[in-house]
Amino acid sequence: MTYKEILQARAKKTVATKAIKKFGPYDIIIAPLMTEKSHKEQADHNKYSFKVHAESNKNDVKQAIEFLYKVTPLDINIVNVVFKGRSSKKLVRKAYKKAVVTLWKKDKLEV
């Protein structure tokens, strides 16, 4: 296999689901995130934020959204929100995984 073929094989997108086989759609989507920023994105750009399972990937989130809300997402972005540590105060924020789901203009979610 040449180097070019190796790069082409690596660049192919995989549509394999990883966590939905083990957990299910109700365990993949943990909760919607309702902050000022996410509320503004819902109104302006039709983007919805969800707290998702740590082992899930984009394909898992897409299948879970299609199953739970009966809409097809246009785009999905996954972000690892990092642990915000302790100083002399209590715990500020635990680490979690966040999914930002963009929908078509005609679709809306009841969150």
Backbone as XML, in Angstrom:
<?xml version="1.0"?>
<chain id="A" units="angstrom">
  <residue number="1" name="MET">
    <atom name="N" x="0.848" y="-1.171" z="0.000"/>
    <atom name="CA" x="0.000" y="0.000" z="0.000"/>
    <atom name="C" x="0.897" y="1.238" z="0.000"/>
  </residue>
  <residue number="2" name="THR">
    <atom name="N" x="0.645" y="2.140" z="-0.922"/>
    <atom name="CA" x="1.465" y="3.342" z="-1.008"/>
    <atom name="C" x="1.034" y="4.355" z="0.047"/>
  </residue>
  <residue number="3" name="TYR">
    <atom name="N" x="1.859" y="5.338" z="0.214"/>
    <atom name="CA" x="1.581" y="6.358" z="1.219"/>
    <atom name="C" x="0.307" y="7.121" z="0.872"/>
  </residue>
  <residue number="4" name="LYS">
    <atom name="N" x="0.090" y="7.374" z="-0.404"/>
    <atom name="CA" x="-1.108" y="8.088" z="-0.848"/>
    <atom name="C" x="-2.366" y="7.275" z="-0.537"/>
  </residue>
  <residue number="5" name="GLU">
    <atom name="N" x="-2.317" y="5.990" z="-0.752"/>
    <atom name="CA" x="-3.469" y="5.141" z="-0.447"/>
    <atom name="C" x="-3.744" y="5.080" z="1.054"/>
  </residue>
  <residue number="6" name="ILE">
    <atom name="N" x="-2.687" y="5.098" z="1.839"/>
    <atom name="CA" x="-2.852" y="5.102" z="3.291"/>
    <atom name="C" x="-3.556" y="6.378" z="3.740"/>
  </residue>
  <residue number="7" name="LEU">
    <atom name="N" x="-3.136" y="7.515" z="3.182"/>
    <atom name="CA" x="-3.788" y="8.778" z="3.534"/>
    <atom name="C" x="-5.236" y="8.813" z="3.079"/>
  </residue>
  <residue number="8" name="GLN">
    <atom name="N" x="-5.533" y="8.266" z="1.911"/>
    <atom name="CA" x="-6.918" y="8.237" z="1.434"/>
    <atom name="C" x="-7.778" y="7.337" z="2.311"/>
  </residue>
  <residue number="9" name="ALA">
    <atom name="N" x="-7.227" y="6.220" z="2.737"/>
    <atom name="CA" x="-7.987" y="5.320" z="3.613"/>
    <atom name="C" x="-8.237" y="5.968" z="4.977"/>
  </residue>
  <residue number="10" name="ARG">
    <atom name="N" x="-7.272" y="6.728" z="5.465"/>
    <atom name="CA" x="-7.423" y="7.394" z="6.743"/>
    <atom name="C" x="-8.438" y="8.532" z="6.663"/>
  </residue>
  <residue number="11" name="ALA">
    <atom name="N" x="-8.530" y="9.171" z="5.490"/>
    <atom name="CA" x="-9.408" y="10.328" z="5.335"/>
    <atom name="C" x="-10.872" y="9.946" z="5.158"/>
  </residue>
  <residue number="12" name="LYS">
    <atom name="N" x="-11.155" y="8.685" z="4.852"/>
    <atom name="CA" x="-12.545" y="8.278" z="4.679"/>
    <atom name="C" x="-13.290" y="8.405" z="5.994"/>
  </residue>
  <residue number="13" name="LYS">
    <atom name="N" x="-14.500" y="8.967" z="5.897"/>
    <atom name="CA" x="-15.307" y="9.125" z="7.097"/>
    <atom name="C" x="-15.907" y="7.795" z="7.489"/>
  </residue>
  <residue number="14" name="THR">
    <atom name="N" x="-15.896" y="7.530" z="8.764"/>
    <atom name="CA" x="-16.558" y="6.330" z="9.245"/>
    <atom name="C" x="-17.932" y="6.724" z="9.765"/>
  </residue>
  <residue number="15" name="VAL">
    <atom name="N" x="-18.912" y="5.918" z="9.468"/>
    <atom name="CA" x="-20.258" y="6.174" z="9.944"/>
    <atom name="C" x="-20.636" y="5.150" z="11.004"/>
  </residue>
  <residue number="16" name="ALA">
    <atom name="N" x="-19.625" y="4.580" z="11.620"/>
    <atom name="CA" x="-19.866" y="3.565" z="12.639"/>
    <atom name="C" x="-20.283" y="4.226" z="13.946"/>
  </residue>
  <residue number="17" name="THR">
    <atom name="N" x="-21.268" y="3.633" z="14.573"/>
    <atom name="CA" x="-21.665" y="4.098" z="15.891"/>
    <atom name="C" x="-20.873" y="3.326" z="16.927"/>
  </residue>
  <residue number="18" name="LYS">
    <atom name="N" x="-20.602" y="3.983" z="18.032"/>
    <atom name="CA" x="-19.748" y="3.364" z="19.035"/>
    <atom name="C" x="-20.517" y="3.070" z="20.319"/>
  </residue>
  <residue number="19" name="ALA">
    <atom name="N" x="-21.209" y="4.064" z="20.843"/>
    <atom name="CA" x="-21.804" y="3.927" z="22.165"/>
    <atom name="C" x="-23.290" y="3.586" z="22.131"/>
  </residue>
  <residue number="20" name="ILE">
    <atom name="N" x="-23.964" y="3.834" z="21.012"/>
    <atom name="CA" x="-25.416" y="3.621" z="20.989"/>
    <atom name="C" x="-25.760" y="2.139" z="21.057"/>
  </residue>
  <residue number="21" name="LYS">
    <atom name="N" x="-24.823" y="1.287" z="20.651"/>
    <atom name="CA" x="-25.055" y="-0.159" z="20.752"/>
    <atom name="C" x="-25.034" y="-0.613" z="22.210"/>
  </residue>
  <residue number="22" name="LYS">
    <atom name="N" x="-24.188" y="0.032" z="23.022"/>
    <atom name="CA" x="-24.072" y="-0.352" z="24.428"/>
    <atom name="C" x="-25.141" y="0.294" z="25.302"/>
  </residue>
  <residue number="23" name="PHE">
    <atom name="N" x="-25.494" y="1.561" z="25.020"/>
    <atom name="CA" x="-26.315" y="2.314" z="25.957"/>
    <atom name="C" x="-27.744" y="2.565" z="25.481"/>
  </residue>
  <residue number="24" name="GLY">
    <atom name="N" x="-27.923" y="3.060" z="24.258"/>
    <atom name="CA" x="-29.253" y="3.413" z="23.783"/>
    <atom name="C" x="-29.399" y="4.927" z="23.673"/>
  </residue>
  <residue number="25" name="PRO">
    <atom name="N" x="-30.406" y="5.398" z="22.920"/>
    <atom name="CA" x="-30.524" y="6.839" z="22.656"/>
    <atom name="C" x="-30.854" y="7.670" z="23.898"/>
  </residue>
  <residue number="26" name="TYR">
    <atom name="N" x="-31.575" y="7.100" z="24.862"/>
    <atom name="CA" x="-31.913" y="7.857" z="26.064"/>
    <atom name="C" x="-30.702" y="8.055" z="26.975"/>
  </residue>
  <residue number="27" name="ASP">
    <atom name="N" x="-29.700" y="7.199" z="26.844"/>
    <atom name="CA" x="-28.485" y="7.350" z="27.632"/>
    <atom name="C" x="-27.439" y="8.207" z="26.933"/>
  </residue>
  <residue number="28" name="ILE">
    <atom name="N" x="-27.526" y="8.321" z="25.604"/>
    <atom name="CA" x="-26.572" y="9.139" z="24.849"/>
    <atom name="C" x="-26.834" y="10.620" z="25.118"/>
  </residue>
  <residue number="29" name="ILE">
    <atom name="N" x="-28.093" y="11.059" z="24.963"/>
    <atom name="CA" x="-28.458" y="12.447" z="25.230"/>
    <atom name="C" x="-28.806" y="12.544" z="26.709"/>
  </residue>
  <residue number="30" name="ILE">
    <atom name="N" x="-27.948" y="13.164" z="27.504"/>
    <atom name="CA" x="-28.168" y="13.240" z="28.940"/>
    <atom name="C" x="-29.134" y="14.372" z="29.276"/>
  </residue>
  <residue number="31" name="ALA">
    <atom name="N" x="-28.860" y="15.578" z="28.776"/>
    <atom name="CA" x="-29.719" y="16.715" z="29.101"/>
    <atom name="C" x="-29.463" y="17.842" z="28.109"/>
  </residue>
  <residue number="32" name="PRO">
    <atom name="N" x="-30.478" y="18.668" z="27.843"/>
    <atom name="CA" x="-30.219" y="19.878" z="27.042"/>
    <atom name="C" x="-29.516" y="20.922" z="27.902"/>
  </residue>
  <residue number="33" name="LEU">
    <atom name="N" x="-28.641" y="21.694" z="27.293"/>
    <atom name="CA" x="-27.937" y="22.754" z="28.010"/>
    <atom name="C" x="-28.644" y="24.080" z="27.739"/>
  </residue>
  <residue number="34" name="MET">
    <atom name="N" x="-29.131" y="24.702" z="28.790"/>
    <atom name="CA" x="-29.847" y="25.961" z="28.648"/>
    <atom name="C" x="-29.037" y="27.072" z="29.308"/>
  </residue>
  <residue number="35" name="THR">
    <atom name="N" x="-28.250" y="27.761" z="28.509"/>
    <atom name="CA" x="-27.491" y="28.912" z="28.964"/>
    <atom name="C" x="-27.906" y="30.104" z="28.115"/>
  </residue>
  <residue number="36" name="GLU">
    <atom name="N" x="-27.419" y="31.275" z="28.446"/>
    <atom name="CA" x="-27.747" y="32.456" z="27.652"/>
    <atom name="C" x="-27.207" y="32.317" z="26.230"/>
  </residue>
  <residue number="37" name="LYS">
    <atom name="N" x="-26.004" y="31.797" z="26.120"/>
    <atom name="CA" x="-25.401" y="31.639" z="24.798"/>
    <atom name="C" x="-26.161" y="30.615" z="23.964"/>
  </residue>
  <residue number="38" name="SER">
    <atom name="N" x="-26.518" y="29.468" z="24.560"/>
    <atom name="CA" x="-27.233" y="28.446" z="23.799"/>
    <atom name="C" x="-28.637" y="28.910" z="23.432"/>
  </residue>
  <residue number="39" name="HIS">
    <atom name="N" x="-29.278" y="29.692" z="24.300"/>
    <atom name="CA" x="-30.605" y="30.221" z="23.988"/>
    <atom name="C" x="-30.543" y="31.188" z="22.806"/>
  </residue>
  <residue number="40" name="LYS">
    <atom name="N" x="-29.504" y="32.009" z="22.754"/>
    <atom name="CA" x="-29.329" y="32.939" z="21.635"/>
    <atom name="C" x="-29.048" y="32.183" z="20.339"/>
  </residue>
  <residue number="41" name="GLU">
    <atom name="N" x="-28.241" y="31.112" z="20.412"/>
    <atom name="CA" x="-27.966" y="30.303" z="19.223"/>
    <atom name="C" x="-29.220" y="29.600" z="18.718"/>
  </residue>
  <residue number="42" name="GLN">
    <atom name="N" x="-30.108" y="29.196" z="19.635"/>
    <atom name="CA" x="-31.369" y="28.580" z="19.220"/>
    <atom name="C" x="-32.197" y="29.560" z="18.423"/>
  </residue>
  <residue number="43" name="ALA">
    <atom name="N" x="-32.278" y="30.784" z="18.888"/>
    <atom name="CA" x="-33.107" y="31.778" z="18.222"/>
    <atom name="C" x="-32.495" y="32.244" z="16.900"/>
  </residue>
  <residue number="44" name="ASP">
    <atom name="N" x="-31.189" y="32.473" z="16.891"/>
    <atom name="CA" x="-30.554" y="33.060" z="15.708"/>
    <atom name="C" x="-30.149" y="32.040" z="14.655"/>
  </residue>
  <residue number="45" name="HIS">
    <atom name="N" x="-29.518" y="30.938" z="15.069"/>
    <atom name="CA" x="-28.904" y="30.020" z="14.111"/>
    <atom name="C" x="-29.498" y="28.625" z="14.121"/>
  </residue>
  <residue number="46" name="ASN">
    <atom name="N" x="-30.545" y="28.394" z="14.914"/>
    <atom name="CA" x="-31.195" y="27.083" z="14.995"/>
    <atom name="C" x="-30.209" y="25.998" z="15.454"/>
  </residue>
  <residue number="47" name="LYS">
    <atom name="N" x="-29.407" y="26.325" z="16.483"/>
    <atom name="CA" x="-28.437" y="25.392" z="17.057"/>
    <atom name="C" x="-28.865" y="25.057" z="18.476"/>
  </residue>
  <residue number="48" name="TYR">
    <atom name="N" x="-28.807" y="23.774" z="18.811"/>
    <atom name="CA" x="-29.215" y="23.302" z="20.122"/>
    <atom name="C" x="-28.041" y="22.589" z="20.780"/>
  </residue>
  <residue number="49" name="SER">
    <atom name="N" x="-27.850" y="22.831" z="22.080"/>
    <atom name="CA" x="-26.738" y="22.238" z="22.815"/>
    <atom name="C" x="-27.255" y="21.160" z="23.758"/>
  </residue>
  <residue number="50" name="PHE">
    <atom name="N" x="-26.534" y="20.037" z="23.799"/>
    <atom name="CA" x="-26.904" y="18.920" z="24.654"/>
    <atom name="C" x="-25.674" y="18.416" z="25.382"/>
  </residue>
  <residue number="51" name="LYS">
    <atom name="N" x="-25.883" y="17.971" z="26.621"/>
    <atom name="CA" x="-24.850" y="17.256" z="27.352"/>
    <atom name="C" x="-24.989" y="15.799" z="26.936"/>
  </residue>
  <residue number="52" name="VAL">
    <atom name="N" x="-23.906" y="15.195" z="26.448"/>
    <atom name="CA" x="-23.969" y="13.832" z="25.917"/>
    <atom name="C" x="-23.028" y="12.913" z="26.676"/>
  </residue>
  <residue number="53" name="HIS">
    <atom name="N" x="-23.185" y="11.624" z="26.458"/>
    <atom name="CA" x="-22.370" y="10.598" z="27.111"/>
    <atom name="C" x="-20.916" y="10.751" z="26.678"/>
  </residue>
  <residue number="54" name="ALA">
    <atom name="N" x="-20.008" y="10.462" z="27.581"/>
    <atom name="CA" x="-18.584" y="10.675" z="27.331"/>
    <atom name="C" x="-18.025" y="9.774" z="26.234"/>
  </residue>
  <residue number="55" name="GLU">
    <atom name="N" x="-18.636" y="8.608" z="26.000"/>
    <atom name="CA" x="-18.128" y="7.691" z="24.987"/>
    <atom name="C" x="-18.788" y="7.875" z="23.622"/>
  </residue>
  <residue number="56" name="SER">
    <atom name="N" x="-19.720" y="8.787" z="23.499"/>
    <atom name="CA" x="-20.462" y="8.926" z="22.240"/>
    <atom name="C" x="-19.667" y="9.725" z="21.212"/>
  </residue>
  <residue number="57" name="ASN">
    <atom name="N" x="-20.018" y="9.516" z="19.945"/>
    <atom name="CA" x="-19.422" y="10.279" z="18.859"/>
    <atom name="C" x="-20.540" y="10.950" z="18.059"/>
  </residue>
  <residue number="58" name="LYS">
    <atom name="N" x="-20.188" y="11.600" z="16.952"/>
    <atom name="CA" x="-21.180" y="12.344" z="16.173"/>
    <atom name="C" x="-22.282" y="11.443" z="15.629"/>
  </residue>
  <residue number="59" name="ASN">
    <atom name="N" x="-21.909" y="10.254" z="15.201"/>
    <atom name="CA" x="-22.900" y="9.352" z="14.628"/>
    <atom name="C" x="-23.883" y="8.864" z="15.690"/>
  </residue>
  <residue number="60" name="ASP">
    <atom name="N" x="-23.409" y="8.622" z="16.902"/>
    <atom name="CA" x="-24.302" y="8.246" z="18.001"/>
    <atom name="C" x="-25.286" y="9.365" z="18.311"/>
  </residue>
  <residue number="61" name="VAL">
    <atom name="N" x="-24.785" y="10.591" z="18.370"/>
    <atom name="CA" x="-25.638" y="11.732" z="18.682"/>
    <atom name="C" x="-26.671" y="11.936" z="17.574"/>
  </residue>
  <residue number="62" name="LYS">
    <atom name="N" x="-26.259" y="11.768" z="16.330"/>
    <atom name="CA" x="-27.189" y="11.935" z="15.212"/>
    <atom name="C" x="-28.323" y="10.919" z="15.293"/>
  </residue>
  <residue number="63" name="GLN">
    <atom name="N" x="-28.002" y="9.661" z="15.541"/>
    <atom name="CA" x="-29.041" y="8.641" z="15.645"/>
    <atom name="C" x="-29.947" y="8.884" z="16.838"/>
  </residue>
  <residue number="64" name="ALA">
    <atom name="N" x="-29.396" y="9.341" z="17.945"/>
    <atom name="CA" x="-30.205" y="9.608" z="19.133"/>
    <atom name="C" x="-31.153" y="10.783" z="18.905"/>
  </residue>
  <residue number="65" name="ILE">
    <atom name="N" x="-30.685" y="11.840" z="18.245"/>
    <atom name="CA" x="-31.540" y="13.000" z="17.944"/>
    <atom name="C" x="-32.655" y="12.598" z="16.985"/>
  </residue>
  <residue number="66" name="GLU">
    <atom name="N" x="-32.314" y="11.807" z="15.973"/>
    <atom name="CA" x="-33.340" y="11.354" z="15.033"/>
    <atom name="C" x="-34.385" y="10.491" z="15.735"/>
  </residue>
  <residue number="67" name="PHE">
    <atom name="N" x="-33.968" y="9.655" z="16.674"/>
    <atom name="CA" x="-34.901" y="8.779" z="17.378"/>
    <atom name="C" x="-35.766" y="9.559" z="18.363"/>
  </residue>
  <residue number="68" name="LEU">
    <atom name="N" x="-35.149" y="10.452" z="19.148"/>
    <atom name="CA" x="-35.876" y="11.141" z="20.209"/>
    <atom name="C" x="-36.756" y="12.284" z="19.707"/>
  </residue>
  <residue number="69" name="TYR">
    <atom name="N" x="-36.251" y="13.066" z="18.744"/>
    <atom name="CA" x="-36.959" y="14.272" z="18.327"/>
    <atom name="C" x="-37.558" y="14.182" z="16.929"/>
  </residue>
  <residue number="70" name="LYS">
    <atom name="N" x="-37.291" y="13.113" z="16.206"/>
    <atom name="CA" x="-37.844" y="12.883" z="14.859"/>
    <atom name="C" x="-37.477" y="14.001" z="13.876"/>
  </residue>
  <residue number="71" name="VAL">
    <atom name="N" x="-36.240" y="14.505" z="13.969"/>
    <atom name="CA" x="-35.709" y="15.488" z="13.024"/>
    <atom name="C" x="-34.341" y="15.026" z="12.550"/>
  </residue>
  <residue number="72" name="THR">
    <atom name="N" x="-33.943" y="15.476" z="11.374"/>
    <atom name="CA" x="-32.634" y="15.137" z="10.832"/>
    <atom name="C" x="-31.690" y="16.324" z="11.019"/>
  </residue>
  <residue number="73" name="PRO">
    <atom name="N" x="-30.588" y="16.158" z="11.741"/>
    <atom name="CA" x="-29.658" y="17.267" z="11.948"/>
    <atom name="C" x="-28.886" y="17.605" z="10.681"/>
  </residue>
  <residue number="74" name="LEU">
    <atom name="N" x="-28.620" y="18.884" z="10.511"/>
    <atom name="CA" x="-27.812" y="19.354" z="9.396"/>
    <atom name="C" x="-26.330" y="19.160" z="9.708"/>
  </residue>
  <residue number="75" name="ASP">
    <atom name="N" x="-25.931" y="19.457" z="10.951"/>
    <atom name="CA" x="-24.527" y="19.367" z="11.339"/>
    <atom name="C" x="-24.447" y="19.107" z="12.842"/>
  </residue>
  <residue number="76" name="ILE">
    <atom name="N" x="-23.395" y="18.419" z="13.263"/>
    <atom name="CA" x="-23.177" y="18.135" z="14.682"/>
    <atom name="C" x="-21.714" y="18.414" z="15.008"/>
  </residue>
  <residue number="77" name="ASN">
    <atom name="N" x="-21.506" y="19.187" z="16.060"/>
    <atom name="CA" x="-20.161" y="19.463" z="16.550"/>
    <atom name="C" x="-20.052" y="18.949" z="17.979"/>
  </residue>
  <residue number="78" name="ILE">
    <atom name="N" x="-18.937" y="18.274" z="18.279"/>
    <atom name="CA" x="-18.704" y="17.714" z="19.609"/>
    <atom name="C" x="-17.573" y="18.485" z="20.277"/>
  </residue>
  <residue number="79" name="VAL">
    <atom name="N" x="-17.781" y="18.862" z="21.552"/>
    <atom name="CA" x="-16.790" y="19.618" z="22.310"/>
    <atom name="C" x="-16.588" y="18.927" z="23.649"/>
  </residue>
  <residue number="80" name="ASN">
    <atom name="N" x="-15.343" y="18.732" z="24.047"/>
    <atom name="CA" x="-15.041" y="18.263" z="25.392"/>
    <atom name="C" x="-14.872" y="19.481" z="26.291"/>
  </residue>
  <residue number="81" name="VAL">
    <atom name="N" x="-15.800" y="19.682" z="27.203"/>
    <atom name="CA" x="-15.711" y="20.788" z="28.153"/>
    <atom name="C" x="-14.826" y="20.321" z="29.302"/>
  </residue>
  <residue number="82" name="VAL">
    <atom name="N" x="-13.770" y="21.067" z="29.547"/>
    <atom name="CA" x="-12.750" y="20.617" z="30.486"/>
    <atom name="C" x="-13.136" y="20.906" z="31.923"/>
  </residue>
  <residue number="83" name="PHE">
    <atom name="N" x="-12.479" y="20.200" z="32.822"/>
    <atom name="CA" x="-12.645" y="20.369" z="34.258"/>
    <atom name="C" x="-12.136" y="21.738" z="34.663"/>
  </residue>
  <residue number="84" name="LYS">
    <atom name="N" x="-12.969" y="22.484" z="35.380"/>
    <atom name="CA" x="-12.525" y="23.768" z="35.902"/>
    <atom name="C" x="-12.230" y="23.560" z="37.378"/>
  </residue>
  <residue number="85" name="GLY">
    <atom name="N" x="-10.967" y="23.609" z="37.708"/>
    <atom name="CA" x="-10.479" y="23.097" z="38.971"/>
    <atom name="C" x="-10.849" y="23.872" z="40.209"/>
  </residue>
  <residue number="86" name="ARG">
    <atom name="N" x="-10.290" y="23.394" z="41.283"/>
    <atom name="CA" x="-10.540" y="23.979" z="42.595"/>
    <atom name="C" x="-9.416" y="24.943" z="42.935"/>
  </residue>
  <residue number="87" name="SER">
    <atom name="N" x="-9.790" y="25.999" z="43.570"/>
    <atom name="CA" x="-8.746" y="26.809" z="44.202"/>
    <atom name="C" x="-8.983" y="26.677" z="45.694"/>
  </residue>
  <residue number="88" name="SER">
    <atom name="N" x="-9.393" y="27.687" z="46.351"/>
    <atom name="CA" x="-9.760" y="27.551" z="47.754"/>
    <atom name="C" x="-11.276" y="27.409" z="47.886"/>
  </residue>
  <residue number="89" name="LYS">
    <atom name="N" x="-11.963" y="27.348" z="46.737"/>
    <atom name="CA" x="-13.420" y="27.277" z="46.729"/>
    <atom name="C" x="-13.877" y="25.841" z="46.495"/>
  </residue>
  <residue number="90" name="LYS">
    <atom name="N" x="-15.178" y="25.687" z="46.407"/>
    <atom name="CA" x="-15.730" y="24.376" z="46.088"/>
    <atom name="C" x="-15.501" y="24.084" z="44.611"/>
  </residue>
  <residue number="91" name="LEU">
    <atom name="N" x="-15.910" y="22.911" z="44.193"/>
    <atom name="CA" x="-15.761" y="22.509" z="42.797"/>
    <atom name="C" x="-16.556" y="23.448" z="41.899"/>
  </residue>
  <residue number="92" name="VAL">
    <atom name="N" x="-15.938" y="23.983" z="40.886"/>
    <atom name="CA" x="-16.596" y="24.932" z="40.009"/>
    <atom name="C" x="-17.339" y="24.200" z="38.898"/>
  </residue>
  <residue number="93" name="ARG">
    <atom name="N" x="-16.665" y="23.291" z="38.159"/>
    <atom name="CA" x="-17.324" y="22.603" z="37.053"/>
    <atom name="C" x="-16.635" y="21.275" z="36.777"/>
  </residue>
  <residue number="94" name="LYS">
    <atom name="N" x="-17.425" y="20.224" z="36.636"/>
    <atom name="CA" x="-16.890" y="18.926" z="36.252"/>
    <atom name="C" x="-16.731" y="18.877" z="34.743"/>
  </residue>
  <residue number="95" name="ALA">
    <atom name="N" x="-15.918" y="17.975" z="34.267"/>
    <atom name="CA" x="-15.731" y="17.805" z="32.831"/>
    <atom name="C" x="-16.905" y="17.033" z="32.253"/>
  </residue>
  <residue number="96" name="TYR">
    <atom name="N" x="-17.312" y="17.399" z="31.034"/>
    <atom name="CA" x="-18.366" y="16.677" z="30.329"/>
    <atom name="C" x="-18.192" y="16.879" z="28.829"/>
  </residue>
  <residue number="97" name="LYS">
    <atom name="N" x="-18.990" y="16.169" z="28.054"/>
    <atom name="CA" x="-18.948" y="16.273" z="26.605"/>
    <atom name="C" x="-20.215" y="16.969" z="26.140"/>
  </residue>
  <residue number="98" name="LYS">
    <atom name="N" x="-20.061" y="17.938" z="25.245"/>
    <atom name="CA" x="-21.178" y="18.735" z="24.767"/>
    <atom name="C" x="-21.325" y="18.554" z="23.263"/>
  </residue>
  <residue number="99" name="ALA">
    <atom name="N" x="-22.565" y="18.424" z="22.804"/>
    <atom name="CA" x="-22.855" y="18.335" z="21.376"/>
    <atom name="C" x="-23.687" y="19.541" z="20.974"/>
  </residue>
  <residue number="100" name="VAL">
    <atom name="N" x="-23.257" y="20.234" z="19.919"/>
    <atom name="CA" x="-24.010" y="21.348" z="19.361"/>
    <atom name="C" x="-24.613" y="20.854" z="18.050"/>
  </residue>
  <residue number="101" name="VAL">
    <atom name="N" x="-25.950" y="20.773" z="18.020"/>
    <atom name="CA" x="-26.674" y="20.206" z="16.890"/>
    <atom name="C" x="-27.306" y="21.334" z="16.100"/>
  </residue>
  <residue number="102" name="THR">
    <atom name="N" x="-26.960" y="21.439" z="14.816"/>
    <atom name="CA" x="-27.551" y="22.424" z="13.927"/>
    <atom name="C" x="-28.658" y="21.756" z="13.132"/>
  </residue>
  <residue number="103" name="LEU">
    <atom name="N" x="-29.824" y="22.390" z="13.107"/>
    <atom name="CA" x="-30.971" y="21.846" z="12.380"/>
    <atom name="C" x="-31.276" y="22.700" z="11.160"/>
  </residue>
  <residue number="104" name="TRP">
    <atom name="N" x="-32.074" y="22.151" z="10.266"/>
    <atom name="CA" x="-32.554" y="22.901" z="9.119"/>
    <atom name="C" x="-33.451" y="24.027" z="9.617"/>
  </residue>
  <residue number="105" name="LYS">
    <atom name="N" x="-33.668" y="25.048" z="8.785"/>
    <atom name="CA" x="-34.462" y="26.218" z="9.186"/>
    <atom name="C" x="-35.905" y="25.839" z="9.513"/>
  </residue>
  <residue number="106" name="LYS">
    <atom name="N" x="-36.445" y="24.841" z="8.847"/>
    <atom name="CA" x="-37.855" y="24.467" z="9.052"/>
    <atom name="C" x="-38.067" y="23.664" z="10.341"/>
  </residue>
  <residue number="107" name="ASP">
    <atom name="N" x="-37.004" y="23.078" z="10.894"/>
    <atom name="CA" x="-37.134" y="22.218" z="12.077"/>
    <atom name="C" x="-36.957" y="23.014" z="13.366"/>
  </residue>
  <residue number="108" name="LYS">
    <atom name="N" x="-37.725" y="22.636" z="14.371"/>
    <atom name="CA" x="-37.604" y="23.195" z="15.717"/>
    <atom name="C" x="-37.688" y="22.065" z="16.713"/>
  </residue>
  <residue number="109" name="LEU">
    <atom name="N" x="-37.049" y="22.233" z="17.877"/>
    <atom name="CA" x="-37.104" y="21.241" z="18.942"/>
    <atom name="C" x="-37.825" y="21.831" z="20.143"/>
  </residue>
  <residue number="110" name="GLU">
    <atom name="N" x="-38.593" y="20.989" z="20.823"/>
    <atom name="CA" x="-39.201" y="21.363" z="22.086"/>
    <atom name="C" x="-38.272" y="20.887" z="23.187"/>
  </residue>
  <residue number="111" name="VAL">
    <atom name="N" x="-37.510" y="21.800" z="23.793"/>
    <atom name="CA" x="-36.570" y="21.394" z="24.824"/>
    <atom name="C" x="-37.056" y="21.888" z="26.168"/>
  </residue>
</chain>
